């Protein structure tokens, strides 16, 4: 399992608020696009 996804899972576990999850998801997608492109 890749480190990034482990970190994301941990963050989602720690901050399980729906409004935070959407912001987190947007940030994660932007981060992954930067890293993978």
Residue pairs with C-beta under 8 A, 6 or more apart in sequence:
4 31
4 32
4 35
8 24
8 28
11 24
12 21
12 24
15 21
15 24
